[in-house]
Amino acid sequence: MRLNAIIEDASTSWTLERMPAVDRNLLRIGAWEILCNDEVATAVAIDEAVDLAADLSTDDSANFVNGVLGRIARDAPALPSED
């Protein structure tokens, strides 16, 4: 699974290079939890990433992270799996 490509597809008009490093890495962790880790509920993965973004990044980061991870969660059933 190519997390970076999935994140860029879900983050309309933003490339990974344009994102703050904290946001980029929170999105990678959150996307991995949503797509690859059955032990973490999707809502929990998103909430934790949003809380960390609010604490550690820019004023707009929490909303941005929430939106991107929400799109990833919504589109997860349609994403190809690499079993």
PDB file of N, CA, C and O in Angstrom:
ATOM      1  N   MET A   1       0.849  -1.173   0.000  1.00  0.00           N
ATOM      2  CA  MET A   1       0.000   0.000   0.000  1.00  0.00           C
ATOM      3  C   MET A   1       0.895   1.238   0.000  1.00  0.00           C
ATOM      4  O   MET A   1       1.898   1.296   0.712  1.00  0.00           O
ATOM      5  N   ARG A   2       0.533   2.176  -0.771  1.00  0.00           N
ATOM      6  CA  ARG A   2       1.319   3.402  -0.898  1.00  0.00           C
ATOM      7  C   ARG A   2       0.612   4.534  -0.164  1.00  0.00           C
ATOM      8  O   ARG A   2      -0.230   5.233  -0.729  1.00  0.00           O
ATOM      9  N   LEU A   3       0.967   4.701   1.098  1.00  0.00           N
ATOM     10  CA  LEU A   3       0.293   5.687   1.941  1.00  0.00           C
ATOM     11  C   LEU A   3       0.439   7.105   1.409  1.00  0.00           C
ATOM     12  O   LEU A   3      -0.524   7.871   1.426  1.00  0.00           O
ATOM     13  N   ASN A   4       1.623   7.463   0.940  1.00  0.00           N
ATOM     14  CA  ASN A   4       1.832   8.822   0.450  1.00  0.00           C
ATOM     15  C   ASN A   4       0.885   9.148  -0.700  1.00  0.00           C
ATOM     16  O   ASN A   4       0.312  10.238  -0.737  1.00  0.00           O
ATOM     17  N   ALA A   5       0.715   8.227  -1.630  1.00  0.00           N
ATOM     18  CA  ALA A   5      -0.179   8.455  -2.771  1.00  0.00           C
ATOM     19  C   ALA A   5      -1.630   8.565  -2.300  1.00  0.00           C
ATOM     20  O   ALA A   5      -2.380   9.408  -2.793  1.00  0.00           O
ATOM     21  N   ILE A   6      -2.021   7.732  -1.365  1.00  0.00           N
ATOM     22  CA  ILE A   6      -3.387   7.776  -0.833  1.00  0.00           C
ATOM     23  C   ILE A   6      -3.635   9.113  -0.132  1.00  0.00           C
ATOM     24  O   ILE A   6      -4.698   9.713  -0.291  1.00  0.00           O
ATOM     25  N   ILE A   7      -2.661   9.574   0.635  1.00  0.00           N
ATOM     26  CA  ILE A   7      -2.790  10.853   1.347  1.00  0.00           C
ATOM     27  C   ILE A   7      -2.881  12.006   0.353  1.00  0.00           C
ATOM     28  O   ILE A   7      -3.720  12.892   0.510  1.00  0.00           O
ATOM     29  N   GLU A   8      -2.036  12.004  -0.658  1.00  0.00           N
ATOM     30  CA  GLU A   8      -2.088  13.086  -1.647  1.00  0.00           C
ATOM     31  C   GLU A   8      -3.409  13.082  -2.406  1.00  0.00           C
ATOM     32  O   GLU A   8      -3.951  14.147  -2.701  1.00  0.00           O
ATOM     33  N   ASP A   9      -3.934  11.903  -2.726  1.00  0.00           N
ATOM     34  CA  ASP A   9      -5.235  11.831  -3.406  1.00  0.00           C
ATOM     35  C   ASP A   9      -6.346  12.406  -2.532  1.00  0.00           C
ATOM     36  O   ASP A   9      -7.269  13.046  -3.036  1.00  0.00           O
ATOM     37  N   ALA A  10      -6.256  12.179  -1.233  1.00  0.00           N
ATOM     38  CA  ALA A  10      -7.293  12.644  -0.306  1.00  0.00           C
ATOM     39  C   ALA A  10      -7.131  14.111   0.087  1.00  0.00           C
ATOM     40  O   ALA A  10      -8.082  14.734   0.559  1.00  0.00           O
ATOM     41  N   SER A  11      -5.949  14.658  -0.101  1.00  0.00           N
ATOM     42  CA  SER A  11      -5.700  16.050   0.290  1.00  0.00           C
ATOM     43  C   SER A  11      -5.734  16.922  -0.955  1.00  0.00           C
ATOM     44  O   SER A  11      -4.701  17.222  -1.552  1.00  0.00           O
ATOM     45  N   THR A  12      -6.909  17.310  -1.324  1.00  0.00           N
ATOM     46  CA  THR A  12      -7.107  18.068  -2.546  1.00  0.00           C
ATOM     47  C   THR A  12      -6.233  19.317  -2.570  1.00  0.00           C
ATOM     48  O   THR A  12      -6.249  20.125  -1.641  1.00  0.00           O
ATOM     49  N   SER A  13      -5.484  19.453  -3.633  1.00  0.00           N
ATOM     50  CA  SER A  13      -4.638  20.625  -3.905  1.00  0.00           C
ATOM     51  C   SER A  13      -3.412  20.757  -3.001  1.00  0.00           C
ATOM     52  O   SER A  13      -2.744  21.792  -3.019  1.00  0.00           O
ATOM     53  N   TRP A  14      -3.110  19.738  -2.221  1.00  0.00           N
ATOM     54  CA  TRP A  14      -1.927  19.799  -1.356  1.00  0.00           C
ATOM     55  C   TRP A  14      -1.033  18.600  -1.640  1.00  0.00           C
ATOM     56  O   TRP A  14      -1.481  17.455  -1.573  1.00  0.00           O
ATOM     57  N   THR A  15       0.224  18.861  -1.955  1.00  0.00           N
ATOM     58  CA  THR A  15       1.199  17.783  -2.080  1.00  0.00           C
ATOM     59  C   THR A  15       1.822  17.552  -0.718  1.00  0.00           C
ATOM     60  O   THR A  15       1.731  18.402   0.167  1.00  0.00           O
ATOM     61  N   LEU A  16       2.453  16.406  -0.552  1.00  0.00           N
ATOM     62  CA  LEU A  16       3.114  16.132   0.732  1.00  0.00           C
ATOM     63  C   LEU A  16       4.178  17.177   1.038  1.00  0.00           C
ATOM     64  O   LEU A  16       4.370  17.544   2.198  1.00  0.00           O
ATOM     65  N   GLU A  17       4.863  17.653   0.026  1.00  0.00           N
ATOM     66  CA  GLU A  17       5.933  18.628   0.236  1.00  0.00           C
ATOM     67  C   GLU A  17       5.417  19.950   0.793  1.00  0.00           C
ATOM     68  O   GLU A  17       6.141  20.647   1.504  1.00  0.00           O
ATOM     69  N   ARG A  18       4.174  20.302   0.478  1.00  0.00           N
ATOM     70  CA  ARG A  18       3.588  21.560   0.961  1.00  0.00           C
ATOM     71  C   ARG A  18       3.078  21.470   2.388  1.00  0.00           C
ATOM     72  O   ARG A  18       2.883  22.494   3.043  1.00  0.00           O
ATOM     73  N   MET A  19       2.862  20.262   2.874  1.00  0.00           N
ATOM     74  CA  MET A  19       2.298  20.075   4.221  1.00  0.00           C
ATOM     75  C   MET A  19       3.377  20.269   5.287  1.00  0.00           C
ATOM     76  O   MET A  19       4.538  19.917   5.077  1.00  0.00           O
ATOM     77  N   PRO A  20       2.986  20.829   6.423  1.00  0.00           N
ATOM     78  CA  PRO A  20       3.931  20.852   7.545  1.00  0.00           C
ATOM     79  C   PRO A  20       4.347  19.414   7.893  1.00  0.00           C
ATOM     80  O   PRO A  20       3.543  18.489   7.778  1.00  0.00           O
ATOM     81  N   ALA A  21       5.577  19.237   8.308  1.00  0.00           N
ATOM     82  CA  ALA A  21       6.106  17.900   8.598  1.00  0.00           C
ATOM     83  C   ALA A  21       5.252  17.167   9.639  1.00  0.00           C
ATOM     84  O   ALA A  21       5.031  15.961   9.521  1.00  0.00           O
ATOM     85  N   VAL A  22       4.783  17.875  10.635  1.00  0.00           N
ATOM     86  CA  VAL A  22       3.962  17.241  11.670  1.00  0.00           C
ATOM     87  C   VAL A  22       2.677  16.700  11.052  1.00  0.00           C
ATOM     88  O   VAL A  22       2.298  15.557  11.305  1.00  0.00           O
ATOM     89  N   ASP A  23       2.007  17.518  10.242  1.00  0.00           N
ATOM     90  CA  ASP A  23       0.766  17.090   9.601  1.00  0.00           C
ATOM     91  C   ASP A  23       1.012  15.871   8.715  1.00  0.00           C
ATOM     92  O   ASP A  23       0.268  14.892   8.772  1.00  0.00           O
ATOM     93  N   ARG A  24       2.044  15.937   7.910  1.00  0.00           N
ATOM     94  CA  ARG A  24       2.389  14.855   6.989  1.00  0.00           C
ATOM     95  C   ARG A  24       2.561  13.538   7.740  1.00  0.00           C
ATOM     96  O   ARG A  24       2.055  12.501   7.312  1.00  0.00           O
ATOM     97  N   ASN A  25       3.259  13.585   8.834  1.00  0.00           N
ATOM     98  CA  ASN A  25       3.516  12.350   9.576  1.00  0.00           C
ATOM     99  C   ASN A  25       2.315  11.880  10.377  1.00  0.00           C
ATOM    100  O   ASN A  25       2.110  10.675  10.526  1.00  0.00           O
ATOM    101  N   LEU A  26       1.521  12.800  10.893  1.00  0.00           N
ATOM    102  CA  LEU A  26       0.272  12.393  11.548  1.00  0.00           C
ATOM    103  C   LEU A  26      -0.678  11.746  10.543  1.00  0.00           C
ATOM    104  O   LEU A  26      -1.374  10.786  10.875  1.00  0.00           O
ATOM    105  N   LEU A  27      -0.706  12.265   9.323  1.00  0.00           N
ATOM    106  CA  LEU A  27      -1.537  11.666   8.281  1.00  0.00           C
ATOM    107  C   LEU A  27      -1.049  10.266   7.921  1.00  0.00           C
ATOM    108  O   LEU A  27      -1.857   9.366   7.691  1.00  0.00           O
ATOM    109  N   ARG A  28       0.246  10.083   7.873  1.00  0.00           N
ATOM    110  CA  ARG A  28       0.787   8.743   7.590  1.00  0.00           C
ATOM    111  C   ARG A  28       0.393   7.749   8.680  1.00  0.00           C
ATOM    112  O   ARG A  28      -0.030   6.631   8.386  1.00  0.00           O
ATOM    113  N   ILE A  29       0.533   8.157   9.921  1.00  0.00           N
ATOM    114  CA  ILE A  29       0.165   7.270  11.028  1.00  0.00           C
ATOM    115  C   ILE A  29      -1.337   6.997  11.023  1.00  0.00           C
ATOM    116  O   ILE A  29      -1.768   5.849  11.132  1.00  0.00           O
ATOM    117  N   GLY A  30      -2.125   8.059  10.897  1.00  0.00           N
ATOM    118  CA  GLY A  30      -3.574   7.898  10.895  1.00  0.00           C
ATOM    119  C   GLY A  30      -4.062   7.051   9.736  1.00  0.00           C
ATOM    120  O   GLY A  30      -4.925   6.193   9.919  1.00  0.00           O
ATOM    121  N   ALA A  31      -3.523   7.278   8.544  1.00  0.00           N
ATOM    122  CA  ALA A  31      -3.928   6.490   7.381  1.00  0.00           C
ATOM    123  C   ALA A  31      -3.552   5.026   7.569  1.00  0.00           C
ATOM    124  O   ALA A  31      -4.330   4.136   7.224  1.00  0.00           O
ATOM    125  N   TRP A  32      -2.372   4.773   8.109  1.00  0.00           N
ATOM    126  CA  TRP A  32      -1.966   3.379   8.354  1.00  0.00           C
ATOM    127  C   TRP A  32      -2.922   2.726   9.352  1.00  0.00           C
ATOM    128  O   TRP A  32      -3.341   1.585   9.154  1.00  0.00           O
ATOM    129  N   GLU A  33      -3.267   3.439  10.419  1.00  0.00           N
ATOM    130  CA  GLU A  33      -4.195   2.868  11.404  1.00  0.00           C
ATOM    131  C   GLU A  33      -5.556   2.581  10.778  1.00  0.00           C
ATOM    132  O   GLU A  33      -6.157   1.544  11.060  1.00  0.00           O
ATOM    133  N   ILE A  34      -6.042   3.475   9.943  1.00  0.00           N
ATOM    134  CA  ILE A  34      -7.350   3.292   9.304  1.00  0.00           C
ATOM    135  C   ILE A  34      -7.322   2.114   8.334  1.00  0.00           C
ATOM    136  O   ILE A  34      -8.249   1.305   8.311  1.00  0.00           O
ATOM    137  N   LEU A  35      -6.275   2.019   7.543  1.00  0.00           N
ATOM    138  CA  LEU A  35      -6.232   1.055   6.448  1.00  0.00           C
ATOM    139  C   LEU A  35      -5.612  -0.295   6.805  1.00  0.00           C
ATOM    140  O   LEU A  35      -5.934  -1.308   6.183  1.00  0.00           O
ATOM    141  N   CYS A  36      -4.734  -0.316   7.791  1.00  0.00           N
ATOM    142  CA  CYS A  36      -3.943  -1.528   8.034  1.00  0.00           C
ATOM    143  C   CYS A  36      -4.066  -2.120   9.427  1.00  0.00           C
ATOM    144  O   CYS A  36      -3.651  -3.260   9.637  1.00  0.00           O
ATOM    145  N   ASN A  37      -4.613  -1.398  10.374  1.00  0.00           N
ATOM    146  CA  ASN A  37      -4.613  -1.856  11.760  1.00  0.00           C
ATOM    147  C   ASN A  37      -6.050  -2.051  12.240  1.00  0.00           C
ATOM    148  O   ASN A  37      -6.744  -1.087  12.564  1.00  0.00           O
ATOM    149  N   ASP A  38      -6.479  -3.287  12.280  1.00  0.00           N
ATOM    150  CA  ASP A  38      -7.846  -3.599  12.719  1.00  0.00           C
ATOM    151  C   ASP A  38      -8.051  -3.411  14.222  1.00  0.00           C
ATOM    152  O   ASP A  38      -9.187  -3.440  14.695  1.00  0.00           O
ATOM    153  N   GLU A  39      -6.981  -3.221  14.970  1.00  0.00           N
ATOM    154  CA  GLU A  39      -7.086  -3.082  16.417  1.00  0.00           C
ATOM    155  C   GLU A  39      -7.473  -1.662  16.854  1.00  0.00           C
ATOM    156  O   GLU A  39      -7.816  -1.437  18.015  1.00  0.00           O
ATOM    157  N   VAL A  40      -7.416  -0.708  15.915  1.00  0.00           N
ATOM    158  CA  VAL A  40      -7.754   0.678  16.234  1.00  0.00           C
ATOM    159  C   VAL A  40      -8.988   1.068  15.428  1.00  0.00           C
ATOM    160  O   VAL A  40      -8.998   0.962  14.202  1.00  0.00           O
ATOM    161  N   ALA A  41     -10.024   1.519  16.123  1.00  0.00           N
ATOM    162  CA  ALA A  41     -11.235   1.973  15.440  1.00  0.00           C
ATOM    163  C   ALA A  41     -10.925   3.215  14.613  1.00  0.00           C
ATOM    164  O   ALA A  41     -10.111   4.050  15.008  1.00  0.00           O
ATOM    165  N   THR A  42     -11.574   3.327  13.475  1.00  0.00           N
ATOM    166  CA  THR A  42     -11.340   4.462  12.581  1.00  0.00           C
ATOM    167  C   THR A  42     -11.555   5.785  13.295  1.00  0.00           C
ATOM    168  O   THR A  42     -10.734   6.694  13.168  1.00  0.00           O
ATOM    169  N   ALA A  43     -12.633   5.908  14.037  1.00  0.00           N
ATOM    170  CA  ALA A  43     -12.920   7.161  14.742  1.00  0.00           C
ATOM    171  C   ALA A  43     -11.825   7.504  15.750  1.00  0.00           C
ATOM    172  O   ALA A  43     -11.485   8.674  15.926  1.00  0.00           O
ATOM    173  N   VAL A  44     -11.285   6.503  16.398  1.00  0.00           N
ATOM    174  CA  VAL A  44     -10.208   6.730  17.371  1.00  0.00           C
ATOM    175  C   VAL A  44      -8.944   7.194  16.664  1.00  0.00           C
ATOM    176  O   VAL A  44      -8.277   8.116  17.131  1.00  0.00           O
ATOM    177  N   ALA A  45      -8.608   6.567  15.545  1.00  0.00           N
ATOM    178  CA  ALA A  45      -7.420   6.961  14.782  1.00  0.00           C
ATOM    179  C   ALA A  45      -7.530   8.417  14.334  1.00  0.00           C
ATOM    180  O   ALA A  45      -6.566   9.176  14.435  1.00  0.00           O
ATOM    181  N   ILE A  46      -8.696   8.800  13.843  1.00  0.00           N
ATOM    182  CA  ILE A  46      -8.894  10.174  13.391  1.00  0.00           C
ATOM    183  C   ILE A  46      -8.844  11.140  14.567  1.00  0.00           C
ATOM    184  O   ILE A  46      -8.168  12.166  14.489  1.00  0.00           O
ATOM    185  N   ASP A  47      -9.545  10.834  15.652  1.00  0.00           N
ATOM    186  CA  ASP A  47      -9.563  11.722  16.821  1.00  0.00           C
ATOM    187  C   ASP A  47      -8.171  11.943  17.403  1.00  0.00           C
ATOM    188  O   ASP A  47      -7.811  13.065  17.760  1.00  0.00           O
ATOM    189  N   GLU A  48      -7.397  10.876  17.496  1.00  0.00           N
ATOM    190  CA  GLU A  48      -6.045  11.009  18.053  1.00  0.00           C
ATOM    191  C   GLU A  48      -5.165  11.877  17.160  1.00  0.00           C
ATOM    192  O   GLU A  48      -4.418  12.720  17.656  1.00  0.00           O
ATOM    193  N   ALA A  49      -5.248  11.678  15.851  1.00  0.00           N
ATOM    194  CA  ALA A  49      -4.446  12.480  14.920  1.00  0.00           C
ATOM    195  C   ALA A  49      -4.869  13.946  14.974  1.00  0.00           C
ATOM    196  O   ALA A  49      -4.019  14.835  14.949  1.00  0.00           O
ATOM    197  N   VAL A  50      -6.161  14.202  15.046  1.00  0.00           N
ATOM    198  CA  VAL A  50      -6.671  15.577  15.110  1.00  0.00           C
ATOM    199  C   VAL A  50      -6.215  16.249  16.406  1.00  0.00           C
ATOM    200  O   VAL A  50      -5.784  17.402  16.385  1.00  0.00           O
ATOM    201  N   ASP A  51      -6.305  15.544  17.524  1.00  0.00           N
ATOM    202  CA  ASP A  51      -5.854  16.103  18.808  1.00  0.00           C
ATOM    203  C   ASP A  51      -4.368  16.448  18.776  1.00  0.00           C
ATOM    204  O   ASP A  51      -3.960  17.508  19.249  1.00  0.00           O
ATOM    205  N   LEU A  52      -3.562  15.545  18.215  1.00  0.00           N
ATOM    206  CA  LEU A  52      -2.126  15.810  18.127  1.00  0.00           C
ATOM    207  C   LEU A  52      -1.834  16.978  17.194  1.00  0.00           C
ATOM    208  O   LEU A  52      -0.959  17.794  17.483  1.00  0.00           O
ATOM    209  N   ALA A  53      -2.546  17.068  16.093  1.00  0.00           N
ATOM    210  CA  ALA A  53      -2.355  18.190  15.167  1.00  0.00           C
ATOM    211  C   ALA A  53      -2.693  19.510  15.854  1.00  0.00           C
ATOM    212  O   ALA A  53      -1.985  20.502  15.678  1.00  0.00           O
ATOM    213  N   ALA A  54      -3.763  19.525  16.628  1.00  0.00           N
ATOM    214  CA  ALA A  54      -4.154  20.743  17.345  1.00  0.00           C
ATOM    215  C   ALA A  54      -3.094  21.160  18.352  1.00  0.00           C
ATOM    216  O   ALA A  54      -2.846  22.350  18.548  1.00  0.00           O
ATOM    217  N   ASP A  55      -2.472  20.177  18.989  1.00  0.00           N
ATOM    218  CA  ASP A  55      -1.452  20.466  20.013  1.00  0.00           C
ATOM    219  C   ASP A  55      -0.088  20.795  19.427  1.00  0.00           C
ATOM    220  O   ASP A  55       0.646  21.609  19.989  1.00  0.00           O
ATOM    221  N   LEU A  56       0.261  20.175  18.306  1.00  0.00           N
ATOM    222  CA  LEU A  56       1.644  20.221  17.836  1.00  0.00           C
ATOM    223  C   LEU A  56       1.890  21.004  16.553  1.00  0.00           C
ATOM    224  O   LEU A  56       3.042  21.247  16.195  1.00  0.00           O
ATOM    225  N   SER A  57       0.830  21.402  15.854  1.00  0.00           N
ATOM    226  CA  SER A  57       1.050  22.014  14.546  1.00  0.00           C
ATOM    227  C   SER A  57       0.337  23.354  14.447  1.00  0.00           C
ATOM    228  O   SER A  57       0.115  24.019  15.458  1.00  0.00           O
ATOM    229  N   THR A  58      -0.018  23.747  13.241  1.00  0.00           N
ATOM    230  CA  THR A  58      -0.580  25.072  12.999  1.00  0.00           C
ATOM    231  C   THR A  58      -2.043  25.162  13.440  1.00  0.00           C
ATOM    232  O   THR A  58      -2.668  24.156  13.776  1.00  0.00           O
ATOM    233  N   ASP A  59      -2.566  26.370  13.430  1.00  0.00           N
ATOM    234  CA  ASP A  59      -3.965  26.582  13.821  1.00  0.00           C
ATOM    235  C   ASP A  59      -4.940  25.864  12.893  1.00  0.00           C
ATOM    236  O   ASP A  59      -6.019  25.460  13.326  1.00  0.00           O
ATOM    237  N   ASP A  60      -4.578  25.703  11.638  1.00  0.00           N
ATOM    238  CA  ASP A  60      -5.461  25.066  10.659  1.00  0.00           C
ATOM    239  C   ASP A  60      -5.254  23.558  10.539  1.00  0.00           C
ATOM    240  O   ASP A  60      -6.017  22.885   9.847  1.00  0.00           O
ATOM    241  N   SER A  61      -4.253  23.032  11.192  1.00  0.00           N
ATOM    242  CA  SER A  61      -3.879  21.630  11.001  1.00  0.00           C
ATOM    243  C   SER A  61      -4.931  20.632  11.460  1.00  0.00           C
ATOM    244  O   SER A  61      -5.150  19.622  10.792  1.00  0.00           O
ATOM    245  N   ALA A  62      -5.578  20.888  12.568  1.00  0.00           N
ATOM    246  CA  ALA A  62      -6.569  19.925  13.076  1.00  0.00           C
ATOM    247  C   ALA A  62      -7.686  19.721  12.056  1.00  0.00           C
ATOM    248  O   ALA A  62      -8.081  18.586  11.790  1.00  0.00           O
ATOM    249  N   ASN A  63      -8.196  20.806  11.486  1.00  0.00           N
ATOM    250  CA  ASN A  63      -9.253  20.686  10.480  1.00  0.00           C
ATOM    251  C   ASN A  63      -8.750  19.995   9.225  1.00  0.00           C
ATOM    252  O   ASN A  63      -9.460  19.178   8.638  1.00  0.00           O
ATOM    253  N   PHE A  64      -7.538  20.312   8.809  1.00  0.00           N
ATOM    254  CA  PHE A  64      -6.956  19.699   7.623  1.00  0.00           C
ATOM    255  C   PHE A  64      -6.778  18.198   7.821  1.00  0.00           C
ATOM    256  O   PHE A  64      -7.187  17.410   6.969  1.00  0.00           O
ATOM    257  N   VAL A  65      -6.179  17.798   8.926  1.00  0.00           N
ATOM    258  CA  VAL A  65      -5.960  16.382   9.222  1.00  0.00           C
ATOM    259  C   VAL A  65      -7.296  15.647   9.314  1.00  0.00           C
ATOM    260  O   VAL A  65      -7.429  14.536   8.801  1.00  0.00           O
ATOM    261  N   ASN A  66      -8.273  16.255   9.958  1.00  0.00           N
ATOM    262  CA  ASN A  66      -9.594  15.644  10.066  1.00  0.00           C
ATOM    263  C   ASN A  66     -10.204  15.407   8.677  1.00  0.00           C
ATOM    264  O   ASN A  66     -10.743  14.333   8.406  1.00  0.00           O
ATOM    265  N   GLY A  67     -10.118  16.397   7.817  1.00  0.00           N
ATOM    266  CA  GLY A  67     -10.688  16.269   6.483  1.00  0.00           C
ATOM    267  C   GLY A  67     -10.015  15.196   5.647  1.00  0.00           C
ATOM    268  O   GLY A  67     -10.686  14.400   4.989  1.00  0.00           O
ATOM    269  N   VAL A  68      -8.690  15.174   5.672  1.00  0.00           N
ATOM    270  CA  VAL A  68      -7.954  14.192   4.864  1.00  0.00           C
ATOM    271  C   VAL A  68      -8.211  12.771   5.378  1.00  0.00           C
ATOM    272  O   VAL A  68      -8.495  11.871   4.588  1.00  0.00           O
ATOM    273  N   LEU A  69      -8.114  12.570   6.670  1.00  0.00           N
ATOM    274  CA  LEU A  69      -8.344  11.227   7.211  1.00  0.00           C
ATOM    275  C   LEU A  69      -9.806  10.811   7.046  1.00  0.00           C
ATOM    276  O   LEU A  69     -10.091   9.629   6.858  1.00  0.00           O
ATOM    277  N   GLY A  70     -10.723  11.758   7.114  1.00  0.00           N
ATOM    278  CA  GLY A  70     -12.127  11.447   6.863  1.00  0.00           C
ATOM    279  C   GLY A  70     -12.341  10.954   5.439  1.00  0.00           C
ATOM    280  O   GLY A  70     -13.096  10.008   5.216  1.00  0.00           O
ATOM    281  N   ARG A  71     -11.679  11.590   4.472  1.00  0.00           N
ATOM    282  CA  ARG A  71     -11.780  11.137   3.080  1.00  0.00           C
ATOM    283  C   ARG A  71     -11.165   9.756   2.909  1.00  0.00           C
ATOM    284  O   ARG A  71     -11.708   8.911   2.197  1.00  0.00           O
ATOM    285  N   ILE A  72     -10.038   9.531   3.559  1.00  0.00           N
ATOM    286  CA  ILE A  72      -9.388   8.215   3.462  1.00  0.00           C
ATOM    287  C   ILE A  72     -10.303   7.146   4.050  1.00  0.00           C
ATOM    288  O   ILE A  72     -10.467   6.076   3.464  1.00  0.00           O
ATOM    289  N   ALA A  73     -10.894   7.431   5.195  1.00  0.00           N
ATOM    290  CA  ALA A  73     -11.796   6.456   5.830  1.00  0.00           C
ATOM    291  C   ALA A  73     -13.004   6.191   4.941  1.00  0.00           C
ATOM    292  O   ALA A  73     -13.440   5.048   4.804  1.00  0.00           O
ATOM    293  N   ARG A  74     -13.540   7.237   4.343  1.00  0.00           N
ATOM    294  CA  ARG A  74     -14.709   7.091   3.461  1.00  0.00           C
ATOM    295  C   ARG A  74     -14.364   6.244   2.238  1.00  0.00           C
ATOM    296  O   ARG A  74     -15.169   5.421   1.801  1.00  0.00           O
ATOM    297  N   ASP A  75     -13.169   6.446   1.689  1.00  0.00           N
ATOM    298  CA  ASP A  75     -12.773   5.759   0.461  1.00  0.00           C
ATOM    299  C   ASP A  75     -12.094   4.420   0.708  1.00  0.00           C
ATOM    300  O   ASP A  75     -11.809   3.700  -0.248  1.00  0.00           O
ATOM    301  N   ALA A  76     -11.828   4.067   1.955  1.00  0.00           N
ATOM    302  CA  ALA A  76     -11.069   2.847   2.276  1.00  0.00           C
ATOM    303  C   ALA A  76     -11.619   1.588   1.622  1.00  0.00           C
ATOM    304  O   ALA A  76     -10.833   0.790   1.111  1.00  0.00           O
ATOM    305  N   PRO A  77     -12.932   1.372   1.612  1.00  0.00           N
ATOM    306  CA  PRO A  77     -13.421   0.131   0.990  1.00  0.00           C
ATOM    307  C   PRO A  77     -13.100   0.030  -0.501  1.00  0.00           C
ATOM    308  O   PRO A  77     -13.014  -1.078  -1.031  1.00  0.00           O
ATOM    309  N   ALA A  78     -12.923   1.146  -1.180  1.00  0.00           N
ATOM    310  CA  ALA A  78     -12.657   1.135  -2.612  1.00  0.00           C
ATOM    311  C   ALA A  78     -11.166   1.063  -2.936  1.00  0.00           C
ATOM    312  O   ALA A  78     -10.797   0.855  -4.092  1.00  0.00           O
ATOM    313  N   LEU A  79     -10.307   1.233  -1.934  1.00  0.00           N
ATOM    314  CA  LEU A  79      -8.863   1.217  -2.189  1.00  0.00           C
ATOM    315  C   LEU A  79      -8.396  -0.227  -2.403  1.00  0.00           C
ATOM    316  O   LEU A  79      -8.877  -1.150  -1.746  1.00  0.00           O
ATOM    317  N   PRO A  80      -7.445  -0.405  -3.338  1.00  0.00           N
ATOM    318  CA  PRO A  80      -6.932  -1.773  -3.547  1.00  0.00           C
ATOM    319  C   PRO A  80      -6.143  -2.249  -2.345  1.00  0.00           C
ATOM    320  O   PRO A  80      -5.401  -1.480  -1.734  1.00  0.00           O
ATOM    321  N   SER A  81      -6.302  -3.501  -2.011  1.00  0.00           N
ATOM    322  CA  SER A  81      -5.542  -4.064  -0.890  1.00  0.00           C
ATOM    323  C   SER A  81      -4.362  -4.838  -1.425  1.00  0.00           C
ATOM    324  O   SER A  81      -4.396  -5.371  -2.534  1.00  0.00           O
ATOM    325  N   GLU A  82      -3.316  -4.894  -0.619  1.00  0.00           N
ATOM    326  CA  GLU A  82      -2.110  -5.645  -0.989  1.00  0.00           C
ATOM    327  C   GLU A  82      -1.939  -6.794  -0.030  1.00  0.00           C
ATOM    328  O   GLU A  82      -1.102  -6.733   0.870  1.00  0.00           O
ATOM    329  N   ASP A  83      -2.713  -7.834  -0.203  1.00  0.00           N
ATOM    330  CA  ASP A  83      -2.651  -8.991   0.689  1.00  0.00           C
ATOM    331  C   ASP A  83      -1.413  -9.805   0.473  1.00  0.00           C
ATOM    332  O   ASP A  83      -1.211 -10.814   1.147  1.00  0.00           O
TER     333      ASP A  83
END
